Amino acid sequence: MVNWYQRQPLIYQIGLVILIGFALSFLLTLFLLSYDKSQRLNQLSVSGAVQRVIAVADTLQQTPQSLHQSILNASSSSDLQLSLTDTPRVTAASQTDNMSRRFIQQLAAAGITEANLTLISQSQRPLMDLSRHNMEGMRGMMNNGDMMRGASTKPGRNGPPFAGRGRNLNYSATIDGSVKLAAGQWLNFSSGMETDITHWSNSVLIALASVMLLTILLSLLVIRRALTPITQLGSAALAFARNKQVQEVNSQVPRDLLPTINAFNDMQRQLTDYIKERTQLLAAISHDLRTPLTSLRLRAEFIEESEDKQQLLRTIGTMEKMLTATMRFAKNDSDREPRQMTNIDSLLQTIVDEYDEKGVEIHYQPQPGLTGNIPPVSVRRMTENLLNNAIQYAGNKAQITLALVQDHEQLRICVADNGVGIPADKLQEVLKPFTRLSEARDTDSSNVGLGLAITHSLATAYGGNLLLQPNQPSGLKATVSLSLH
């Protein structure tokens, strides 16, 4: 799980943490608010019931007994049940907490000296059906004392009072009590609170969830905006690595990222200037060396014919080829050919036909109609460099294959031969400029070690690379790829 999380994009990681944090906070807040709401409603229900009992007791003590039942009927409601009995239904107070004492003191201040109260805790609160269509039957049961039998007044024995009331339960009991009137009778009461009132409404839950989701979305948008410079930095670094071109990153970023962005932009400019100066220096040296070489060739022509003269001319010729290749290599770094829509199949077929005229057979499978946005001259140079490398080390009579593949947004050109190949530990080394292998492969003095280096440089400049692999059963397989954008 941790590994999966670490592999995700940074904005997904932050978003997941925010989502979990908000969800836990939402649930905890909902629980605390629900608990507090339930407690306050419970206190309000009990306090209201006690106030109504005091009023009913005062009314009963001031009216004749013949009116008591009518008063009880009129005073009872869906959340308060009243009855008169000769013995108390609640025989003793089951709690001695501050709330119970406060309500007993409140009853005493109203002239009720004997009162037994049972505050029912939320965990032990039974459900009651105190709707009006059940009130008459319950009142009869209370008057007959049926509801006292089998119901303990002490929680924990036979359950809380009224634990077995009804099946269609709509109210949660909050307080049971019995108060003694001046005439000696006991006024029994049971108060309940509607269960639905303690629940959160769907509209409130939807509103809270909507606020949470909206907050998360806004947070993700802010984070995404803050991470945009990092994405731009990565894109600019990739573009610079591929094309060696400066792509300035916008400096309108958060202050914490500004030093990094400025340092990256400065680094691009400095590296570009360094490469440009190095290329110009290399081209200047190569150009300046042409004059003394030309002078040497002229002087060598006046020397009498001998083996030394021929060897000197061959050496001068090799140096001229090296200078030409060096200047061409330097030009590739400084001047980049623009792309244009080109018939790639026709271009490669033309190259194959030219080699066929020279007596070199190239096996090529045409790809009719294959076009792309490429630098045609550079593609031609890369293909010819790979073919010349295969011919040089495999010979004119070797089997040389040219293949063309378009894979999504990449173009791949593959040249394979069955020559002597390149040792596996030298495949990367031969991509460096002026690198030549042993005499076993270096059979032509025209090889100056820049063909593969130029091809690799061109491929990299156009968003690709050059991959060298051993061919089976022998030889070399060179694949150059470049982006079609």
N, C-alpha and C positions, 0 to 999 in steps of 0.2 A: 504493500500500500504506500509506504514511504517512497519507494523508488518510483512508483507510478506518479506520485504527486510531484516529485522533483523533476520528472521529465516533461511536465506540462509547461506551457508558456507562462511567463511571469504574471500576466494579467489574470489568467485562470487561477493560479495559486492564490493571489491576493483576493480574487473574487470568492473563492471557496472559503477562505478564512473569514471574510466579511459575512458571507451567508451563514456559516455555522455560528459566528458570534451573534449576529442579529437574531437567529432562530432561538438560541439559548436565552438571550436577553428577552425576547418576546415571550417565551414560555414562562420564564421566571417572573417577569412583570405581570403576566396574566394570572399566574398562581397567587402572587402576593396581593394583587388588586382583588381577586376573587375572594381570598381569605378575609381581607379587610372589609370588603363589602358585606360578606356573610355575617361577620361579627357585628358590624354596625346595624345591619337590618335586624339581627337577633336582639340586640339591646333595645332597639326601637320597638320591636314587637312585644317584648316582655314589659317594657315601661308602659306602653299603651294599654296592655292587658291589665296591669296592676291599677292604673288610673281608672279604667272602666269598672273593675271589680269594686274599687272604693266607692265609685258613684252608685253602682247597683246596690251595694251593702247599705249605703246611707238611705237610698230610696226604700229598700225593703223594711228598714227599721222605722220608717216614718209612715208606712201604709199598713192597712189591715191585712191579715193573713190571706183573706179571700182573694186579694189582688196579686199575691206573690207570683203565682204561676203565670199570670198574664205579663207581669213585669219581666219575669225570666224569659218568656217567649219573645218579648219585644227587645230585650237587651242582647239576646244571643245573636250571633252572626256567623258568617262562614269561617271566621278565624278565631272565634271565642265561643265555648260551650259552657253553659251555667246550669247548676242544679242545686236543690236544697235537700239535705238529708239530716237525720238526727245524729249520725256519727260522721266524723271526717273521712273523706276518701283518702286523703294524704295524711297519714297518722303522725308523721314526724318529718321535720326538715332534713333533707338529705345532703345539703351543702351548707357550709359555714363560710363561704368566700365573701369578699367585700361586696359583690353585687347583691347576693342574697340578703346580707345584713342591711344593705341600703334600702332594699325594697321592704323588708320587715319594719325598719324604722319609719318608712313612708306610710305603711299601714298603721303603725302605732300612732303616728301624728294625726291620722284621720279617725282615731278612736277605736281601732281594731287591735285589741291586745293579744289575742291568740291567733296565730297564723302559721300554717305549715306550708312551706314552698319547696318545690323540686324544680331546679333549673336543669334542663336536659342538655347535655353537651352534644356537640355536633356529631361526634363519632357514635353516640348512643341514641341519636334522635330517631324515633320511629316515625313512620309516615302515617298520616291520619286522613280520613275523609270527612271533612267538616262542612260539606256542601249542604245547602238547605234541605234537600230531599232526604238526607240522612239524619238531620238534627232531631226530629221527633223521636225516632227509634233510639237514638243515643241518649236522649234525655230520659226516656223511660228506663233504660238500662242503668243510667247513673242513679236515678231515684230508687230503683230496686236494689242497688248495690251489686248488680251483676258484674260490673266492670272492675270492682275491687277484688273479686275472687280470682285467684290465680295470677294476680299482677302484683309483684313485689314493689314496695315503695323505695327499695334500696337497689340501685343499679348494681348488676353483677350477680344477682341470685336467679330470679326467674325472668330477667330482662327488664327493661325500662317500662314505666307505665304505658298502657295502651299499645304494647308491642304487637298485639294481634288484631288490631282494628282494620277491618275491611280489606278488600282486594283492590278496589279502584281508589288508590291513594293519591291525594292531590296536595296535602299539607304536611309539613314537618312540624312535630310538636316542639315547642320551645319552653313551656312552663306548665306545670300542674300544681294546684294548690287548694287548700281548704282554709277558710277564715271563719271564725266563730262570731255569730251575730249576738246582739244583746239579748234576744229572746231564747238563746240556747241552741238554736239550729246552726248548722254548718253550711256555708255557701261554698260549694265546690266549683272549681273552674279549670278549664283546660284550654290553653291558647296555642295556636299553630301559625305557621308562616307558609304562605304559598310557595311550593318548591320552584316554580318557574321564575319567581322574582329574583332568585339568587343566581340564575343562569345568565350568561352573557347573550345578548340578542345576536342574531346572524348579521345584522347591519353593523354592529360594533366590531364583531370579529372580522368582517370583510374590510371595514375601514382600517383597522389596525394592520391587517395583512397587506392592504394596499399601500399604506404608509411605509411599511417595512420594505416591500418590494421596490417602491419608488426611491427610497433612500439608497437601497443597494444599487439600483440602476444608475442613479446620479453619482454614487461613489465610483462605480466602474467607469463611467464616462470621464470623471476627473482623473482617475488613475491612467486610463488609456491616453488621455491628452498629455499627462506627465511623461508617459513612456514613449510617446511619438518621437522625441528627439533621439532616444536610444535606437529605435528602429531605423531612423534616418541615418544615424551614425553607422549601423551595421551595413545598410545598403551602400553608403558612400565608401566604406572600407572594402566591400566586395567589388564595387565598380573600379576602385583604384587598383586593387590587386589584379583584376582582369585586364583593364584597358590602360593602366598607367596614366589616367587622366584625372585632373583635380575636379572633384565634385564637392563644392562648398556645402557644409551643413549649416542650416539656418541658426543664427545665434540668438534668436528670440526664444529662449528656453528658460526654465527655472534657474535661479541663481546658483543652485548647487551643481548643475550640470554645465554651466557656462565655461569654467576653466578647462574641462575635458573637451568640449566642442572646439574651443579656441586652439587648444594644443593639437587636436587632430587636424584642423584646417592648416595650421602652421606646418605640421609634419608633412602633409601632402605637398604643399608648395615647396618646401625645402628638398624633399625627395625628387620632385619633378625637376627642380633646378639642377640638382646634382646629376641626375641622369642626362639631362640636356647638355650640361657642361662636359660630362664624360664622353658623350657621343660626339660632340663637336671637336673635342680634343683628339679622339680616335680618328675621325674623318680628316682632320687637319694633318695629323702625322702621316696617315696613309697617302694623302694627296702630295705632301711635301717630299715624300720618299720616291715619288715617281720620277722627279727630275734627275737625281743621282743615278737611278736605275737605268734611265734612258741614256745617260752619259756612259755608263758602264757597257751597255749593249753596243753603242757606237764604237767605243774603244775596242771591244772584243771582236768586232767585225774586221778590224785591221790586223788582228793577230793571224799569223800563219796557221793554216789548217793543221790541226793536231787533236789528239784526244782531250788534252786539257782545254782547248778552245770549246769543243763541243760540250764538255762537262760544265764549263763556265756559262755558256749560253743556256743550258738546261736549268742551271741554278737561278740565273736571272729570270728566266721564264716562270719558274716556280714562285719566285718572290713577287713578280708582277701579278700572278694569279691570286696570291695571298692578299696583296694590297687591294685588288679589285673586289675580292670576296669581303674583305674587311670594310671597305667603303660601302658596299651594298648592305652589309649587316648594320652598319651605323645608320644608313639611310632608313632602314626599316624601323628603327627606334624613334627617328625624328619625324618622318613623313608617313602618314597613314592614308591608305587608299580608301576613298569613300565607297560605301556599299551601293549596289544597284541590282535591280531585278535581272537575273541571268538564267539562261537555259543551262543548268548544270550538266545534264546528260550530254548535250551538244558540246560543251566545253571539254569534258573528259574524252569524248569520242574523237575530237580533233587532236588531242594530245596522243591518244593511242595510234591514230593514223600517221602522225608525224614520226613516231618511233618505228612503226611498221615500214615506213619508207627507208629508215636507216637499217633495216634488217633485224630489228628487235621485236619479237613477238610478245604482245601483252594480251593476256586473257581478260576480257572485260565483258560483263553482262549489262547491256544497255538498260537504261531506265527512262523510257520515252516520256517526254512531257514534264520531267522533273525540273522545276524552277525554284529559285529562292533568292532572297535578298543577301547577296554575298559580294565581297571584293574580288572580282574575277581574276585580275592579274595576280593577286596574292595567292588565291586558290591554285592557279596554274603553277606558280612558283613552288608552292608546297608539294603539289603532286609530282612535279618534275624532279624536285630534290629527292623525294622518296623513291621514285623510279630510278634515278641515276645512282642512288645508294645501292639499290638492289642489283642493278646491272654491274656496278663496279665490283661488288663482292660476290656476286653469283655468276657473272659472265653473261654474254649475249645469248647463249644457248640454254640458259637456265629457264625454269618455268616460273614466270612472274604473273601474278594475278592482281587485278585492280577491281575493287568492289566499292559501290556507292550505296549508302543507307541514310535515309532520313528518319530520325527518331524524334517525334514530337517537335521540339524547337531546336534540335541539334542536327547538324549535318556531319556524317562520318565518312571519311575516305580511307580505305584500307588497301595497303600494298603488301603482298606476301611473296616471298621467294623461297627457293629450296637450296640456298647457298650454304656457306659455312656457319652463318648465324653469329650471334654475339653472346658471350658468356653472361649468365644471369647476373653476376655481380658487377657487370660493366654497363647494364642497360641504362642506368641513370647518369653514369659518368659521361657517356658519349653525347649527351644533350648539352654539355658545356662547350663553349666556343674553343676552337683550336685543339680539340681532343681527338687524337687518333689512336687506334689500337695497334697491335703488333704488326710486323711486316706480313704476317700471314693474311691479314685482310687489307693491308695498305699496299696494294699492287700497282697503284697508278700515282704518278707524281703530282697529278692535278688535285689530289685530295689534300685539302688544307684544314679539314676538321670543322667546317662551318655549315655544311649542308643541313644536318639535323638540328644544329643550334638555331639557324635561321628559321627553319620550319617550326620549331618549338616556340620561338619568339613571335612569329606571325600568328600561330594558333592561339597563344595566350592573349595577344593583343585583341583578338576578335572573340573573346569569351570562350575559348576551348583549350585543348591541350594536345600533346603528342604522347601516345602510349606505345612503348616497344615491348613486344612479347616474343618468346621463342615460338617458331612455327613447327608443326609436326609433319613429317618426322625430323626435318632439319630445316635450317634457314631462319629467317626473321620475319615477323609480322608487325608492321608499323601502321598504327591507326591514328589519323589526325582528325580532330573534331573541332567544330566552331559553331558559335551561336548564329541563328538565322535572323537575329534582331540587330 
